[in-house]
Every structure is written in C-alpha cells, then in structure tokens.
Amino acid sequence: MTDNQALEDLPYIELRDKAFDLARERHDLKFFLELMNHTPAAAAMATEGGSLGEISGSIVESIEAAREAFSADSVGELEPLFVARFATYIREHTSK
C-alpha cells in the first residue's frame, strides 16, 4: 500500500485480514466481540447453539471463526460498514 492509497481502497479481504492480524497482535478480543455483537453473524452464531457469553477457546480460534463469519460472501450489503470499521481500527492502532 502506498502512502497515498487509502485503506478503504484495498480489497475487502486484504483490509479485513490487516485489521484481524493487528487485533491478534494486540490480543484484542474485544474488537472481535464488538464486531460479532453488531452484526448478523451474532444471530447466526446464536442459532448454532452458541452465544457470545459462552465463547471458549483461544483467541486464535475466535479469530478464525471471525474470518469465516466476515468473509466477503457473508457480509453482503454490510461490506461498506466493515470496510470503514476495519480501516478505522487500523488507523487507531498503528503508529505512524
């Protein structure tokens, strides 16, 4: 990415992965929980017998589950919302 290229111009999956990798480095499980709490992915998780209050396993497992839940196919028309959130997260937590 060049200095002049906006994060929002990156392909969705690349931007998602950058945000997820940064959150993983920071051990920021809260980032993933907030994403899940405010999306249809949370409803899907609940119908599969889980709940956000009962998440267990490692942060790595949680990140991999989030990668699946936030695939380009899964987010559909909400993609611009996630692009904005991922870009904001990266800007907030990356030193210049």
C-alpha positions as YAML, in Angstrom:
chain: A
units: angstrom
residues:
- id: 1
  name: MET
  ca: [0.00, 0.00, 0.00]
- id: 2
  name: THR
  ca: [1.41, 3.41, -0.94]
- id: 3
  name: ASP
  ca: [1.16, 6.43, 1.31]
- id: 4
  name: ASN
  ca: [-1.46, 7.93, -0.99]
- id: 5
  name: GLN
  ca: [-3.63, 4.82, -1.17]
- id: 6
  name: ALA
  ca: [-6.49, 4.86, 1.30]
- id: 7
  name: LEU
  ca: [-7.11, 1.77, 3.38]
- id: 8
  name: GLU
  ca: [-10.67, 1.82, 2.08]
- id: 9
  name: ASP
  ca: [-9.32, 1.23, -1.45]
- id: 10
  name: LEU
  ca: [-7.84, -2.14, -0.50]
- id: 11
  name: PRO
  ca: [-9.75, -5.28, -1.43]
- id: 12
  name: TYR
  ca: [-12.17, -6.21, 1.38]
- id: 13
  name: ILE
  ca: [-10.39, -9.46, 2.34]
- id: 14
  name: GLU
  ca: [-6.97, -7.78, 2.47]
- id: 15
  name: LEU
  ca: [-8.31, -4.99, 4.68]
- id: 16
  name: ARG
  ca: [-10.15, -7.46, 6.93]
- id: 17
  name: ASP
  ca: [-7.00, -9.54, 7.31]
- id: 18
  name: LYS
  ca: [-4.89, -6.49, 8.16]
- id: 19
  name: ALA
  ca: [-7.37, -5.47, 10.86]
- id: 20
  name: PHE
  ca: [-7.67, -9.02, 12.20]
- id: 21
  name: ASP
  ca: [-3.90, -9.52, 12.24]
- id: 22
  name: LEU
  ca: [-3.43, -6.25, 14.11]
- id: 23
  name: ALA
  ca: [-6.11, -7.20, 16.65]
- id: 24
  name: ARG
  ca: [-4.45, -10.60, 17.05]
- id: 25
  name: GLU
  ca: [-1.05, -8.99, 17.69]
- id: 26
  name: ARG
  ca: [-2.69, -6.74, 20.27]
- id: 27
  name: HIS
  ca: [-4.62, -9.65, 21.85]
- id: 28
  name: ASP
  ca: [-7.72, -7.52, 21.31]
- id: 29
  name: LEU
  ca: [-10.56, -9.99, 21.69]
- id: 30
  name: LYS
  ca: [-12.86, -7.04, 22.42]
- id: 31
  name: PHE
  ca: [-12.52, -5.96, 18.76]
- id: 32
  name: PHE
  ca: [-13.89, -9.30, 17.58]
- id: 33
  name: LEU
  ca: [-16.65, -9.39, 20.18]
- id: 34
  name: GLU
  ca: [-17.79, -5.90, 19.20]
- id: 35
  name: LEU
  ca: [-17.90, -6.92, 15.54]
- id: 36
  name: MET
  ca: [-19.92, -10.01, 16.37]
- id: 37
  name: ASN
  ca: [-22.31, -8.14, 18.68]
- id: 38
  name: HIS
  ca: [-23.34, -5.71, 15.99]
- id: 39
  name: THR
  ca: [-23.78, -7.95, 13.00]
- id: 40
  name: PRO
  ca: [-25.97, -10.70, 11.62]
- id: 41
  name: ALA
  ca: [-23.07, -13.04, 12.40]
- id: 42
  name: ALA
  ca: [-24.11, -12.87, 16.07]
- id: 43
  name: ALA
  ca: [-27.60, -14.10, 15.20]
- id: 44
  name: ALA
  ca: [-26.16, -16.93, 13.13]
- id: 45
  name: MET
  ca: [-23.90, -17.91, 16.00]
- id: 46
  name: ALA
  ca: [-26.83, -18.00, 18.42]
- id: 47
  name: THR
  ca: [-28.87, -20.25, 16.13]
- id: 48
  name: GLU
  ca: [-25.97, -22.69, 16.03]
- id: 49
  name: GLY
  ca: [-26.17, -23.16, 19.78]
- id: 50
  name: GLY
  ca: [-23.54, -20.66, 20.83]
- id: 51
  name: SER
  ca: [-23.64, -17.29, 22.43]
- id: 52
  name: LEU
  ca: [-21.14, -14.53, 22.81]
- id: 53
  name: GLY
  ca: [-21.27, -15.01, 26.56]
- id: 54
  name: GLU
  ca: [-20.12, -18.60, 26.19]
- id: 55
  name: ILE
  ca: [-17.21, -18.18, 23.78]
- id: 56
  name: SER
  ca: [-14.43, -20.50, 24.75]
- id: 57
  name: GLY
  ca: [-11.17, -21.46, 23.17]
- id: 58
  name: SER
  ca: [-8.18, -19.42, 22.24]
- id: 59
  name: ILE
  ca: [-8.10, -16.04, 20.61]
- id: 60
  name: VAL
  ca: [-6.72, -17.80, 17.53]
- id: 61
  name: GLU
  ca: [-9.86, -19.95, 17.33]
- id: 62
  name: SER
  ca: [-12.00, -16.85, 17.79]
- id: 63
  name: ILE
  ca: [-10.14, -15.03, 15.02]
- id: 64
  name: GLU
  ca: [-10.51, -17.94, 12.63]
- id: 65
  name: ALA
  ca: [-14.23, -18.12, 13.37]
- id: 66
  name: ALA
  ca: [-14.49, -14.37, 12.76]
- id: 67
  name: ARG
  ca: [-12.62, -14.71, 9.44]
- id: 68
  name: GLU
  ca: [-15.30, -17.15, 8.31]
- id: 69
  name: ALA
  ca: [-18.16, -15.05, 9.67]
- id: 70
  name: PHE
  ca: [-16.79, -11.93, 7.98]
- id: 71
  name: SER
  ca: [-16.00, -13.37, 4.57]
- id: 72
  name: ALA
  ca: [-16.93, -11.19, 1.61]
- id: 73
  name: ASP
  ca: [-19.86, -13.51, 0.85]
- id: 74
  name: SER
  ca: [-21.15, -13.40, 4.43]
- id: 75
  name: VAL
  ca: [-21.25, -9.65, 4.91]
- id: 76
  name: GLY
  ca: [-23.06, -8.82, 1.67]
- id: 77
  name: GLU
  ca: [-24.51, -5.32, 1.67]
- id: 78
  name: LEU
  ca: [-22.87, -4.54, 5.03]
- id: 79
  name: GLU
  ca: [-19.41, -4.61, 3.44]
- id: 80
  name: PRO
  ca: [-19.01, -0.77, 3.40]
- id: 81
  name: LEU
  ca: [-19.72, -0.69, 7.14]
- id: 82
  name: PHE
  ca: [-16.99, -3.25, 7.82]
- id: 83
  name: VAL
  ca: [-14.55, -1.57, 5.45]
- id: 84
  name: ALA
  ca: [-14.98, 1.64, 7.45]
- id: 85
  name: ARG
  ca: [-14.63, -0.18, 10.80]
- id: 86
  name: PHE
  ca: [-11.54, -2.13, 9.73]
- id: 87
  name: ALA
  ca: [-9.86, 1.00, 8.31]
- id: 88
  name: THR
  ca: [-10.65, 2.97, 11.47]
- id: 89
  name: TYR
  ca: [-9.29, 0.20, 13.69]
- id: 90
  name: ILE
  ca: [-6.05, 0.05, 11.71]
- id: 91
  name: ARG
  ca: [-5.61, 3.83, 11.85]
- id: 92
  name: GLU
  ca: [-6.35, 3.95, 15.58]
- id: 93
  name: HIS
  ca: [-3.86, 1.22, 16.45]
- id: 94
  name: THR
  ca: [-0.99, 1.70, 14.02]
- id: 95
  name: SER
  ca: [1.85, 4.02, 14.88]
- id: 96
  name: LYS
  ca: [2.90, 6.35, 12.14]
...
